[in-house]
């Protein structure tokens, strides 16, 4: 029989579809199963208005049959089948979709709204050529007496001839290519591989996908001490058919959601929160989202991939659709299922991102509301969540020049001098005494070390609460936030700290002016690491401290110093501040008059002491140790 050429008469187009359109070869099974499901959908739809068909939903099935010896894989359905003309049109014309035509016939019969047909481009069938060198399609349209066989080895064309077929429906038989060093096509004949692919892509096809599988059982009568086993063959349904997320919330228990999450997303712990959203309107979709209790081992690394599973009518389109989640909510696991997606030719990506953006924005709002609800009504769970993912929210505050601060500012928490429990900015402001104009904070390595900073003790002694910023990102996040509820943030270790009375400020100003020459000498003795030396009246009982001038604080310098290219890191403008009320102040004044050499030694030791108090390293500890020893002699 002479071969017919494809109607497009474009071998290049078919070659492109076989070799370029699909990212993964395994997609072919999803496509063939989806086509089979579409065919059943069409017949089921007809049965709703044609009582002569006499089939119920439970009568339909898709059957997979692998044959290792023949190197063939069959996918068979008892759907509507195809006439010779339909075989010619649907398989002989590349990109001709019978499903697309069916969806656009314009019929509005009862029950149509329950039929979701995913196929629309008519090229999914040809993905099978990625793994096969020959495809045979045998089909008999429902109600027809004659069956036809379509056969093709690819770009060379195809043949159609009359054949025998024992039932209505369609059988697709693919002959797998020979294995190569790089490609093991035989894997698609293995039961475990077929089961895995059905579970991954087609678990929620609404009709049973069945396959005869090999199982093992104990031989009857075999002894208990040496039991013998035998293999047997049994039909097995490979898919679950009804997606959990399409059931009503009242039909699913919390335990079922938890088990689904642990199995689907391979987590050993139950989620902290289950979020279900069903939306109809501009974009119809169902979302089932989970807030995990712990972060994956690679969450804060470049290897982590964010994204939600994306389904179209129960068929997996993308395993990780990153466009559905902003980076700061990348910890969310789950899925979105929509029949309204504009799929591209390979069903792997979307043609347009308008629908995705609409869904993503709605999901962002929903996640934010759920986190807020957890924060306000289930604080223990929120603390567990924040311990795992709070850093990501703070990165979100800092990223993109703070453009997401309105979304995140009420979700972040910090340690505080007011309580052992972390606090939100909203809670901090609610506790501010009358007259307090700023939100005070201090950065440190630990809660204990930060609480002992001289400036922190001075501020808390005034009755003001201090936030403890213990993570590298904290200070950068607050810097980008700038203010909260009209209250600016103030670093207690910065030179602009303002907690003194006008009278004290004037007294301090005069004292610093009188001691200018001494401070210049001390600065020169210390070296270029300090930008200034001066008295302060905010240190309570501490002799010295380090403050900073400008936008970069000492803690920021430490953070930047740990980054790549640290040798060129931005430096903080550090100031050595001396407690004007401490006995050390009088000692320094005396030495400036009587023993400048000893004053130079004192200056270096005091600066080293201030660095240690602030959690900074001493660049030359041996020198400082020797200076201290000499003073003791």
N, C-alpha and C positions, 0 to 999 in steps of 0.2 A: 504494500500500500504506500502510495506516494505521500511524503511528508508535506504538511501545510506550513507555510511561514506565519509567524505571528503578525497580526494585523498592523502593529506599529511599524513593522519592517525595520526595526531598530535593534540590532543585536547588541549595540553598545549600551542601550538603555537597560536591557535585561542583564547584561554583564555587570553594570553598575549596581543594580538592585541586589544581585547575588553577592557581590564582593565588597560593596561600600556602604550600603544603607544601614545595615544592622551591626551593632557594636559587638554582640556576642552570638556565636553560632547556635547556642542552646535555645535562642529565641524561637527557632523554627517550630518547636513542639507547642509553645504557647500559641503561635499563629494558627497551626492546624487544628488545635483543640478549640480555639475561639471561632474558627470558621465552622466547625462541626456544631458548636453551640448555637451559632447564628442560624444554621440550617434548621435545627430543631425549633428554635424560636419562631421561625417563619411558619412551620407547620402547626405549631401550637397556637399561634395567633389566628391562623385560618380556622382551626377547630373551634374557636370561640364563637364563630358565626356560621360554621358549617357542621351541623350535627352528624352528617354522614361519616365524618372522619373517625369518630368513636374512640379517640385516644385521650387518656387523661395525662396529666403531667408526670405521674409515676411510671408511665409506659415507656418513656424516652430514656436513652442512655448513649454514652460515648464509650467505645471499647478500643483499648490499645492492645496490640498483639506484636511482640517482638519475636523474631526468628533468627537466632544466631547463625545457624547453618546457612540459611539463604541470604543472610545479611540484609534482611528487610524489616521495616517497622510499619505496621498498619494502624491507621486511625479510622475507625468506622462509626458512623452515626445513623440513626433511624429518623432523620429529619426529612425535609421536603424533597430532597433529591434534585437532579437536574435533567432536563431534556437534552437532546443532541444540540438544539439551538442554544440552550443556556450554557452547555459546555463550551461551545464554540465562542460565545460572547464573553463568558466570564473567565475562561482559561486561555482562550486564544487571543484575547485582547489584553495586553498588559495595562494594568491600572484601571481595569473595568471592574466595578464592584457591584455585585448583585445585592449585597446588604445595603449599600448606599441608595440604590434605586428603590429598594423595598421601603426604606425609611422615608423616602421622599415621594411616595405615591400619593400622599395627601389624604389617605383614608383616616377616618376618625371613629372607627367602630369601637364598641365597648370592649374594654380590656386592653386597648392599645397602649395606655400609659404604663402598663406593667411590663411592657416588652422593651428591654434595653439591648440594642444590637450595636456592638462596638465596631464592626468592620465598616470601612467607608472608602478605602483607596483600592482594594482589590490586589494589593501586591504582597500581602502577608504569605499567601500560598507559595510564592516564588522563593521565599526565604529557605524553603526546604532544599533548594539546589545548593545551598551552602554546604550541606552535609551529604548530599546524594548525587549520583550520576544518572539516575533514572527515576522518574516519577510516573506512577500509573494511577489513574483515577477511574473508578468504576461507579456509575451512578444510575439510579432509576428514579424518575420523578414519581411522587405519590399519585396513585391513580393510573399511572401509565403501565402498559404491558411490556414495553421494550426498554432494555438497558443499553448503555453505551460506555465504551472504554476510551478514555483520553490518555495518551502516553507521550512523554517527551524526555529527551536527554539534555535539554537546555536550549541554547541559542540556535541549534540546527533546525528547530521547528517541532511539530507535533503531528500525531495521527489521531483520528477518531474513527471508531468502528463499532458496529453492533456487537453485543455480547450477552451472556447470560448472567443474571444476578438474582439471588433468591429472595430479595426483599427490596422495599423502597428505601431510599437513603443513599448515602455516599460512602465509599471506601477509598481512602488514599493510601497507596503503598509506595514507600520510598526505599530505594536500594542504596545503601550507604556506600560512600566512597571507601576505597582501600586506605588503611591506616598509613600514616607517614611518620617520620621521626618527630615532627612537630605537632601533628594532629592525630588524635586517637578517636576516630569516628565510631569505633566499636563500643565505646562507653555508652552510646545512646541505645544500645540493646540490653544493657544491664538493668535488672529490676530496680536496684537501689537508686540508679541514676534517674530512671523514669519517674519513680516515686518522688524523688527530690525535686525534679523540675515541675511536676504537677503541683506539689505542695508550695513551691515558690511562686509560680505564676498563675496557676489555674485552680487553686484550692477552693475558690468561691464561685466557680462556674455553677450555675443553678441546676445542672443535670448531673447524674452520677457518672463519673469516669471510672470505668472498671477495667481490671486486668487480671488474668490468671497468674497467680504467683506461686512460688515454691515455698512450702512450709515444712516444718519438721515436727514429728510426734514420736512418742515412745511406743515401741512395738508391743502389741498386746501379748502378755504372758512372759515378757522378758524379766529376768531376776532383778530384785531390788539392789543387790550388791554390784551387779554389772548390767545396768540397763542398756538396752539397744534402741536405736532410733531409726526412723525411716522417713524419707521425704514423700510429700504428696502435693498435689496441685489443688488450688482452691481460688475461687473468684474473690476479689477484694475491691472494695470501693476506695479509690485513692484520694478523693477530695471530700471536704466537709460540706460543700454546697451552700449552706446558709451562713453568710458572714455574721459574726457576733455583733458588729456595729450596725447592722440593719434590723436587729431585733429591737423591740421597744425596751426602754430602760427598765420598766417594771418586770420584764421577762428574764433579766440577767442579774444574777447575784454578784455581790462584791467579790466573792471567792472566785466566780467564773471570770470576772474581769482580771483579777490578780493572776490566775493561772494562764489566761490568754497572754497577758503581758510577759510573764516569765518565760513562757514557751516561745513566743514570737520574737522577743527581743533579747533572749538569752541572759536574763538577769536572775540571780539567785534570791533576790529580795523583792518583796511586794512593793508596788509603787506607793508613793505618799499621797498621790491624788490621781483620780481618773476624771478626765474631761470629755464629755460627749456633746457634740454640737451638730444639730441638723438645721440647715438653712435652705430656704427656698426663696427665689427672687432673681436677682441679677445673675447669681451663680448658685445652682442647686448642688449641694454636696453634704456629705456626712463626714464628720471628723471624730476620731477616737484617739485621744491624746493621753499621755501618762507623764507625771512628774516623778522621776526616779528618786530613790532614797540615797543613792550613792553615785559617785562619778565613775565612769569607766576608767581603767588604768591609764589610758592614753588621752583623756579628755583635754588636758591642758597642753597638748603637744600638736605639732603640725600634722601628725598622722590621723588625728580624729576627723571624721567626716560627719557634718551635721546633715539633717534632712529628714523628712517624713516619707513614708512609703506612699506612693501615689497610685491609686486604682481608678480604672474606668469601668464602671458596671461590674465590679468584682474581679476584674483582670488586672494583675499587677503591671503597671507601665514603667515605673521607676522605683528602685529600691531606696534611693535617698534623693529626694527632690529638695535641694538646698534652698530654692527660691521661696519655699513655704515658711521658712523660719528666719527671723533676724539673728545675727550672731549672738546677741545677748540672751536669747532664749534657745540657744543651740542644744541645751541639755534635754529638751522635750523629745520624747519618743512617741511614735504613733503613726497614724495613717489618715489619708483623706481619700474618699471615694466619690467620684462625680461622673455622671453620664454626659455632662455638658462640655467636657474638655475638647479643645481643638487639637487633635493629635496630628503629628506629622506623618509622613509616609511610612515610617517604620514603627509607629506607635511607641517610640522610645522617648520622644521629647515633644514639647508643645510647639505648634506653629506660631502662636501669639502668646505673649505673657500677660495680656490684660486680665484674663480670667484668673491666672495665678496671683497676680497682684491683689485682686479683689479678695480672693480667698485668704491670702497671706495677711492682709490687713485685719480682716475679721478674726483670724486666729490669734494675731498679736493682741488684740483687745480682749479676747476671751482668756488667754493665758494670763494677761496682766490682772484681770478681774479675779481669777481663781487664786493667784498668788496673794493678792490683797486680802481676799477672804480668808485664806489660810493664816496669813500674818495676824489678822485681827481676831480670828475665832479659834485657831488651833496653833498657839504659839510654839508648843513643843515640836510639832511637825515642821513648822516653818524654820525653827532653829536647826533641825536636822537637814532640811533642804539647804539652808543658807551656808551651813558648814561645808557642804559639798559643792555648791554652785554660786555662792555669794561673790566670789572673786570675779566670776564671769559677768555678773551684773555691774560690778564696779568698773570693769574694763569697758562695758557698754556705756557707762557714764562718760568715760574719758574719750572713747573712740569717736571718730567723725566730728571732731571739734565740738563735742557736747550736744549734738543735735537731738540726741535721744534722752536728754536729762529729764524732760517732763514725764516720760514714760517710767523712768527708773528711780527717780529721786526718793520716792516714798517706799521703795522696796529694799533699799540697802540698809545695813545695820553696822554699828561700830561698837567696840568696847568703850567703856566710859568710867569716869571717876565716881559717878553717882551710884553705880550698882555693879554687882558681879555679872549681871545679865547684859547682853548686847542691847543697844537701843537704836531706834530709828531717829532720823533728824526731826521728824514731827514730834516725837516724844520728848526729845531734848528741848525744843522750843517751848513746849507746853510747861516745862519745869523751870524756865528761865525766870529769875527774880525781876521785879520791876526795876527798871533802870539799866539792865544789861542790854547792850546794843549789838554784841557780836557773839558768834558761836566759836568757842575756843577749842583748839585741838593741839595735840603734840604727837609727833611721830617717834616710834621707838622699836626696839627689837622684841620686847615682851611687855606685858602689862606691868609686871613688877618694876622693870627698869624704867619704864616711862613714868610711872607714878612717882618715882624718886627724883625725877629731874627738878632742879631748883625752881625753874619757872612754873612748873606744874604745881608744886607745893605753894608757891606764892599766889597763884590764881585761885586754887581751891580754898586757900585761907581767906580769900576775899568773899567766899561763898558762891563762886562760879563753878559750874561743871565743865570738865575737860574731856573731849573725845580722845581716845587713844587710837592712833592710826598704826596698826601693827603689820599691815601688808604693804608691799612695795607700791601697789597701785593706788593705795588710799589717798595719799596727798595729791597725786596727779588728778584723781577723780574730783576731789573737793576744789582744786584749783580750777578745773573746767566748769564745775557747777557754780562757782563764784559766790553765790548766796542762796539762802533758803528762807522763804517766807519774809523776804526783806531784810534778813539778818546776814551780814557778811561773815565769812570765815576768817578767823585770826589765829595764826600760828603763835603759840605762846613763846616759842624760841626765836621768834623774829624780832627785829629791832623796833617794830612799830607797836609792840605791846603797850597798851594804854590802860592801866588800872590805878594810876596814882591821882591824887588831888592836884588842883592847879597850883597850890602852894608848894607841894612836894616837887612838882615838875620844875618850878622856878628855882628852888633850892638846888636841885640836881644840875640844872643848866649852869648855874654860877660855879658850882664845885668842879664841873668838867672843864669850864673855861679856865679856871685857876690852875688846873693840873695838866693843861695841854702839853707843856714841855715834857713832863714826866711820861705821859702817854706816848708821845712821839719816840722817846728813848726806849720805852718798853716794846713798842711795835718793832723798832729797828733791831732790838735784841732777839726778839722771837723769830724774825725773818719774814719772808714774803707770804707766809701762810695766813696772816690776819690782815684785814683791811683797816681795822681800827681797834683801839683800846679805850675803855671809858668806864666811869662809875655808873652804877644802876641802883635803884632803891626798891627793886621788886624781888629780891632774893631771900627774904626772911633770914634764916640762920646760915645759909650757904655762903662761902667766900667768893666763888667765881662761877661763871657759866659761859657757854658759847651761844651767841645768837647769830642771826644771819641778816644780811641786807639784800634787798632785791628779790627777784622772783624765785631764785633757786635756794632752797634751804639745805642745811647740812645733811638731813636725811635723804633729800633728793639726790644730793651728790653721791651718797653711798649707793643708792639704787642705780644711778647712771653709771657708776664705776664698775658695777657687776655686769654691765652689758658689753657686747662685742665692741671693740674699739675703745676700751675704757681708758687707754693711755691718752686719748684726746677728749676725754669726758669734760663736760661743763663743770666748772668749779663754783662752789658757793662762796659768797663774800662773807667770810666769817669774822665775827667781832668778839673779842675777849671782854666780857663785862665783869666788873669787880664790885662787890657789895660795899656800898659807901658806908654802911653802918657796921661793918665787920671790923674787928681789930686789925685784920690784914691791911686795910686801907691806910691806917696810921703808920704801920710798919713800912709800907712802900714809900710813903711821903718822906719818912725819915731817911731811908736808904738813898733816895734820890738826892738828898742833901749831903749825906755823910759817906755813902759807899755805893757808887754807881756800879761797880764791878759785881757786888753781891746782888744789887737790884736786877742786873741782867740775868743772873742765875735764877733768882726768884721768878722773874718773868717767864722763863722757859718752863720752870717746874709748874707754875700756876696754869700755864696754857696746856701743858700735858695733862694736868689734873682735870681741867675743864673738858678736854677731849674725852677722857675716860668716862666722866660723868654723863656725857652726851652719847656715849656708845660708839665713839670714833676711835680708830686705831691711832697709836703713836708711831710716827714714821721712824724715829730713832730711839727705841727704848733703852738701848745700852748707854747712850749719852745721858738720858734723864736719870738712869740708875746711878751713874757715876756722879752726877751733880748732887743728888740726894745724899749719897754716901759722904761726899766731901763736906757737906753742910753739917753732917753729924759728927765729924772729927773735931 
